[in-house]
Amino acid sequence: MSESCRQFEQLLALAATGDFDALTPQQVAALEAHLNACSPCAARLARSAPAADVRLTPAVELPSEGNWEHVWEAIDAARQTRVRQAWPASGAVQRLWRPLLAAAACILMVVMWRSAPMSETQTWELKLSDNVVVHEIETFGDLTSLVVYPAEDDGATVVWFLENEGA
């Protein structure tokens, strides 16, 4: 061990225990410079593990693998009981009820759409409004309104709703 390494022995011991609060910023900078220059000291510090912080250890013992297996078995059993109570029919119906319900909804929508009377003559008439003054435009969400008025009275007023750039 060289003489410069002996000078950093106490700082290395504090760093190895993870007690960096006991070091000044100058000591930390000097220790960092020494570790960058001295690979044996850096390797020694890398091999040492800091003591575990009491605040980071769990207050309650974690369940064992067997306990977890028991919990999952209880959850599966409760789920199977609920499924059997909800659907006393066979397992095939249990697996197919959602697709069957979706197919029935699609058929119902097609029947309703086809049975609705269609009128070829029904149209919507659009008209320009005259003598309308817009006092306020309320937007929702991240929209901004922009109103462009004509320079002369014979032009059209245009209203735009734009999304904000940050959205």
C-alpha positions in Angstrom: 0.0 0.0 0.0 1.5 3.3 -1.0 1.8 6.4 1.2 -1.0 8.2 -0.6 -3.3 5.2 -0.1 -2.6 5.3 3.7 -3.7 9.0 3.7 -7.1 7.9 2.4 -7.5 4.9 4.7 -10.0 6.6 7.0 -11.9 8.2 4.1 -12.1 4.8 2.4 -13.4 3.2 5.6 -16.2 5.8 5.9 -17.1 5.4 2.2 -17.1 1.6 2.6 -19.7 1.9 5.4 -21.8 4.4 3.3 -21.4 7.2 5.9 -20.9 10.0 3.4 -22.5 12.5 5.7 -19.3 12.4 7.9 -17.2 13.6 4.9 -16.8 17.2 3.9 -17.2 18.2 0.2 -13.5 18.7 0.0 -12.8 15.2 1.4 -15.3 13.7 -1.1 -13.6 15.4 -4.0 -10.1 14.3 -2.8 -11.3 10.7 -2.3 -12.9 10.7 -5.8 -9.7 12.0 -7.4 -7.7 9.3 -5.5 -10.1 6.5 -6.5 -9.9 7.6 -10.2 -6.1 7.5 -10.0 -5.6 4.3 -7.8 -7.3 1.2 -9.2 -6.4 -1.0 -6.1 -8.2 1.3 -3.8 -11.2 1.6 -6.2 -11.3 -2.3 -6.4 -11.1 -2.6 -2.6 -14.0 -0.1 -2.2 -16.0 -1.9 -4.9 -15.6 -5.2 -3.0 -16.8 -3.8 0.3 -20.5 -3.5 0.9 -22.0 -0.8 3.1 -23.9 -1.7 6.2 -27.6 -2.0 5.6 -29.6 1.1 6.6 -32.1 0.2 9.4 -34.6 2.5 7.7 -34.6 0.4 4.5 -35.1 -3.0 6.1 -38.7 -4.2 6.1 -40.6 -3.9 9.4 -42.6 -7.1 8.7 -41.2 -10.4 7.6 -42.1 -11.2 4.0 -44.2 -14.3 3.3 -42.4 -17.4 2.3 -42.9 -19.1 -1.1 -45.2 -21.6 0.5 -47.4 -18.9 2.0 -47.7 -17.1 -1.4 -48.7 -20.4 -3.0 -51.4 -20.9 -0.4 -52.7 -17.3 -1.0 -52.9 -17.8 -4.7 -54.7 -21.2 -4.3 -57.3 -19.4 -2.0 -57.8 -16.7 -4.6 -58.3 -19.2 -7.4 -60.7 -21.2 -5.3 -62.7 -18.1 -4.5 -62.8 -17.1 -8.2 -64.0 -20.6 -9.2 -66.7 -20.5 -6.6 -68.0 -17.1 -7.8 -68.0 -18.3 -11.4 -70.0 -21.4 -10.6 -72.5 -19.3 -8.6 -72.9 -16.8 -11.4 -73.1 -19.4 -14.2 -74.5 -22.7 -13.0 -74.5 -23.9 -16.6 -71.8 -26.0 -18.3 -68.2 -24.7 -18.8 -68.7 -24.3 -22.5 -71.4 -21.6 -21.9 -69.2 -20.0 -19.4 -66.4 -19.5 -22.0 -68.8 -18.4 -24.8 -71.1 -16.0 -23.1 -69.2 -12.8 -24.0 -68.7 -13.6 -27.7 -72.3 -14.7 -28.0 -73.5 -11.5 -26.3 -71.3 -9.4 -28.7 -72.7 -11.3 -31.7 -76.3 -10.7 -30.5 -75.6 -7.0 -30.1 -74.2 -6.8 -33.6 -77.2 -8.6 -35.1 -79.6 -6.3 -33.2 -77.8 -3.2 -34.5 -78.0 -4.5 -38.1 -81.7 -5.3 -37.8 -82.5 -1.9 -36.3 -80.5 -0.1 -39.0 -82.2 -2.0 -41.8 -85.7 -1.6 -40.4 -85.4 2.1 -40.0 -87.3 4.0 -42.7 -85.0 5.7 -45.2 -86.3 8.8 -46.9 -84.6 9.9 -50.2 -86.2 13.3 -50.0 -85.1 14.2 -46.5 -82.4 16.9 -46.6 -81.0 19.5 -44.2 -81.1 23.0 -45.4 -78.2 25.2 -44.5 -78.7 29.0 -44.3 -76.3 31.8 -43.5 -77.3 33.8 -40.5 -77.7 37.5 -40.7 -77.2 40.1 -38.0 -75.6 37.8 -35.4 -73.1 39.1 -32.9 -70.9 36.7 -31.0 -70.2 38.0 -27.5 -68.4 35.0 -26.1 -67.2 31.5 -27.2 -66.6 28.9 -24.5 -64.2 26.0 -25.3 -63.6 22.9 -23.4 -60.4 20.8 -22.8 -57.3 22.2 -24.4 -59.0 24.0 -27.3 -58.6 27.7 -28.1 -61.1 29.7 -30.2 -60.0 32.0 -33.0 -62.6 34.4 -34.6 -61.7 36.1 -37.9 -64.0 39.1 -38.7 -64.3 40.5 -42.2 -62.8 43.9 -43.0 -66.0 44.9 -44.7 -69.6 44.2 -43.8 -70.1 41.9 -46.8 -67.6 39.2 -45.8 -68.1 36.1 -43.7 -66.9 35.6 -40.1 -64.9 32.5 -39.6 -64.6 30.7 -36.2 -61.8 28.1 -35.7 -61.2 25.8 -32.7 -57.6 24.9 -32.3 -55.8 22.5 -30.0 -53.1 24.1 -27.9 -49.5 23.2 -28.9 -48.6 21.8 -25.5 -51.4 19.2 -25.6 
